[in-house]
Amino acid sequence: MKPLVYLRWERFDETVPFFLALILMPLAHSISVGIIWGCLSWTAIKVGYGRWRQVPTFLWVMDGVMIIVLLLSKQLFH
């Protein structure tokens, strides 16, 4: 829980993906699912704020792979 101290609480686009990953890891019983949803939400929030240029090309590719993994593992709706 120590990383909570270092979060910039005024930055919505940084705290929401962190908490989503933090909460989903134990709820989904999978570290990878928590990380996937954290990364996808970070990208979605950046795009929602119109800051899509801040998303690295590699992350766009990985987001596509992560969506395919979620669809194939049926974790998307759980």
C-alpha positions in Angstrom: 0.0 0.0 0.0 3.0 2.3 0.2 2.7 3.4 -3.5 -0.6 5.1 -2.5 1.5 7.8 -0.8 3.2 8.7 -4.1 0.1 9.0 -6.2 -0.6 12.5 -7.5 -4.2 12.6 -6.3 -5.2 15.6 -8.4 -4.5 13.5 -11.6 -7.6 11.5 -12.4 -5.9 9.9 -15.4 -3.3 8.4 -13.1 -5.3 7.4 -10.1 -8.3 5.6 -11.7 -6.2 3.0 -13.6 -4.1 2.4 -10.5 -7.1 1.7 -8.3 -8.8 -0.4 -11.0 -5.7 -2.6 -11.3 -5.4 -2.7 -7.5 -9.0 -3.7 -6.9 -9.3 -6.1 -9.8 -6.2 -8.2 -9.0 -7.8 -9.8 -5.9 -11.3 -9.8 -7.2 -10.5 -11.5 -10.4 -7.9 -13.8 -8.7 -5.5 -12.8 -11.4 -2.7 -10.3 -11.5 -2.7 -10.3 -15.3 -6.4 -9.3 -15.5 -5.8 -6.4 -13.1 -2.9 -5.2 -15.1 -4.7 -5.5 -18.4 -7.7 -3.5 -17.1 -5.4 -0.9 -15.6 -3.6 -0.5 -18.9 -6.8 -0.4 -21.0 -8.4 2.1 -18.7 -5.3 4.3 -18.8 -5.4 4.4 -22.6 -9.2 5.0 -22.6 -8.9 7.9 -20.2 -6.1 9.5 -22.2 -8.2 9.2 -25.4 -11.2 10.5 -23.5 -9.2 13.6 -22.4 -8.0 14.1 -26.0 -4.5 13.2 -25.1 -4.2 10.2 -27.4 -0.8 11.4 -28.5 0.6 10.6 -25.0 -0.2 6.9 -25.5 3.0 5.2 -26.9 2.6 3.1 -30.1 3.7 0.0 -28.2 0.8 0.4 -25.8 -1.7 0.7 -28.7 -0.4 -2.6 -29.9 -0.4 -4.2 -26.5 -4.0 -2.9 -25.9 -5.1 -4.8 -29.0 -3.4 -7.9 -27.8 -4.9 -7.5 -24.3 -8.4 -7.1 -25.7 -7.9 -10.3 -27.8 -6.7 -12.2 -24.7 -9.7 -11.0 -22.6 -12.1 -12.0 -25.4 -10.5 -15.4 -25.7 -10.4 -16.1 -22.0 -13.9 -14.8 -21.4 -12.7 -12.4 -18.7 -14.1 -9.4 -20.5 -17.5 -9.6 -18.8 -16.5 -11.0 -15.4 
